[in-house]
Amino acid sequence: MSENHPNRREVLLGIAAAPLIESALEAQAAASSICFLSTVEMARLIRTKKLSAREALAAHLKQIELVNPKVNAIVTLVAEMAAEAAAKADEMQARKQPLGSLHGLPVAHKDLLETRGIRTTFGSPLYKDYIPTEDDLVVERMGRAGAITIGKTNTPEFGSGSQTFNTVFGATHNPYDLTKTCGGSSGGAAVALACGLAPVASGSDTGGSLRNPAAFCNVVGFRPSIGRVPNPKAAFAWFTLSTSGCLGRSVADLALVLSTIAGPDSRAPLSINEPGDRLARPLERSFKGVRVAWFKDLGGVPFDPRVRAVADGHRKTFESLGCIVEQAEPDFAPAEIAFRMLRAWNSANTYGARLHEHPDAFKDTLRGEIEEGLRLTGTDLARAETAHGQLWRRFQAFLEKYEYFVLPTTQLPPFDVNTPYPTEIAGVKFDNYIDWMKSCWYISATGNPAASVPGGFTPEGLPIGVQIVGRNKEDFSVLQMAHAFEQATGFGKKRPPIA
């Protein structure tokens, strides 16, 4: 017998193993097909008893087992707790009890949101073993709508910066290129959605944290108007730079989830007195004759040529929807004063005492920002608030002529995962770790609702997002335009190969 010829035992083992391999592959394929159902469809299947909460959870746990080690998106997994909740969800349905709109759907919460009984680290070594006794409002509302917490998603230290890495869990990788960043600070959330690890993912946004990772991971991110998703525990109750929200694999999925976490709260003075379920209405509308302002350069903000090429190619997309597109933009100069100072002031108020007690426990960029905030005077803050008011009035007046303002979500494509933050774009050098994200935080400073929608890919296959900004408190209008753009382009249907 030839040395290369398999013996009888090897042949028999091969025959015996074949069905097992096929069975495993079939199980993997079945799990993946469930995991990439739209959130809307998955909710419908569970509600009509064609898919149980247990089956949905099992599929996602399998996907997490297979994919999460490659990307490091979910950093705390609570499989047993989720299994108990899924069993209760199926029992509720069997007893014909009232069901919420997210009934039986697994949700992964950003590790900045407190989750009762589940470790919440804020990406900081100071909180690596912290277990809250209460839920954040977003967690509470999603739970009330029937969602099942499956785990926590990675975030940079205290959500500071648009690159997801920390000393507790390490970096989260971009699923389209594992050598690149996924963005941040809701980076783990965006990757979890892109890879089918969860159909629902919460997040938050100060300088772009719901939009930047969505753009880098080819999913949808939406920064709601201030007060749409209230924060009753905010130390600065009237602070308008930060908001909670969510991401989705499509605009319809995001709108469904957003409808469950939006709505007034008497403890939050800026909360919008409108029910969240208004956001779950049909998204279709006509855009014939709607005026859209197309960005120029935001007053000299640098953009990578690959980003400009993708974004500028979509003028014709909006025109195909019936829009009248004109190149125009307001003066964003006041944002340079308002956002920087108010962000530093908030960081100093939130973390100043802890920095004093633990000076070595903070990364250098956040430490510098806190120290900057501690140096601010009353005169400085008065100047920041004055600039903030000027910007707000200027932007609202600009949008009296135009219903939407469109610009790229980010100034460059996903960069190396080992780079803390870009120090240069198109030959322009930066001194500050937030300078490469002006395309997002200029919009944050206005307080207006904004969506990042998949806009295409660079020649290297890296995702690029298009940002659609709407009028003051017109969140549903932004979702409608984002939905129309998504339907016209279809880029969001592409999935990363590793998933």
Stockholm file with secondary structure:
# STOCKHOLM 1.0

chainA/1-499         MSENHPNRREVLLGIAAAPLIESALEAQAAASSICFLSTVEMARLIRTKKLSAREALAAHLKQIELVNPKVNAIVTLVAEMAAEAAAKADEMQARKQPLGSLHGLPVAHKDLLETRGIRTTFGSPLYKDYIPTEDDLVVERMGRAGAITIGKTNTPEFGSGSQTFNTVFGATHNPYDLTKTCGGSSGGAAVALACGLAPVASGSDTGGSLRNPAAFCNVVGFRPSIGRVPNPKAAFAWFTLSTSGCLGRSVADLALVLSTIAGPDSRAPLSINEPGDRLARPLERSFKGVRVAWFKDLGGVPFDPRVRAVADGHRKTFESLGCIVEQAEPDFAPAEIAFRMLRAWNSANTYGARLHEHPDAFKDTLRGEIEEGLRLTGTDLARAETAHGQLWRRFQAFLEKYEYFVLPTTQLPPFDVNTPYPTEIAGVKFDNYIDWMKSCWYISATGNPAASVPGGFTPEGLPIGVQIVGRNKEDFSVLQMAHAFEQATGFGKKRPPIA
#=GR chainA/1-499 SS CCTTSCCHHHHHHHHHHHHHHHHHHHHHHHHHHHHTSCHHHHHHHHHTTSSCHHHHHHHHHHHHHHHHHHHCCEEEECHHHHHHHHHHHHHHHHTTCCCCTTTTCEEEEETTSCBTTBCCCTTCGGGTTCCCSSCCHHHHHHHHTTCEEEEEECCSGGGCSSSCEETTTEECEETTEEEEECCSSSHHHHHHHHTTSCSEEEEEESSSTTTHHHHHHTSEEEECCTTTSCCTTCSSTTCCSCEEEEEESSHHHHHHHHHHHCSCCTTCTTCCCSCGGGGGSCCCCCCTTCEEEECCCTTTCCCCHHHHHHHHTTHHHHHHTTCEEEECCCCCHHHHHHHHHHHHHHHHHHHHHHHHHCTTSSCHHHHHHHHHHHHCCHHHHHHHHHHHHHHHHHHHHHHHHCSEEEEESCSSCCCBTTCSSCSEETTEECSSTTGGGHHHHHHHHHTCCEEEEEEEECTTSCEEEEEEEESTTCHHHHHHHHHHHHHHHCGGGCCCTTC
#=GC SS_cons         CCTTSCCHHHHHHHHHHHHHHHHHHHHHHHHHHHHTSCHHHHHHHHHTTSSCHHHHHHHHHHHHHHHHHHHCCEEEECHHHHHHHHHHHHHHHHTTCCCCTTTTCEEEEETTSCBTTBCCCTTCGGGTTCCCSSCCHHHHHHHHTTCEEEEEECCSGGGCSSSCEETTTEECEETTEEEEECCSSSHHHHHHHHTTSCSEEEEEESSSTTTHHHHHHTSEEEECCTTTSCCTTCSSTTCCSCEEEEEESSHHHHHHHHHHHCSCCTTCTTCCCSCGGGGGSCCCCCCTTCEEEECCCTTTCCCCHHHHHHHHTTHHHHHHTTCEEEECCCCCHHHHHHHHHHHHHHHHHHHHHHHHHCTTSSCHHHHHHHHHHHHCCHHHHHHHHHHHHHHHHHHHHHHHHCSEEEEESCSSCCCBTTCSSCSEETTEECSSTTGGGHHHHHHHHHTCCEEEEEEEECTTSCEEEEEEEESTTCHHHHHHHHHHHHHHHCGGGCCCTTC
//
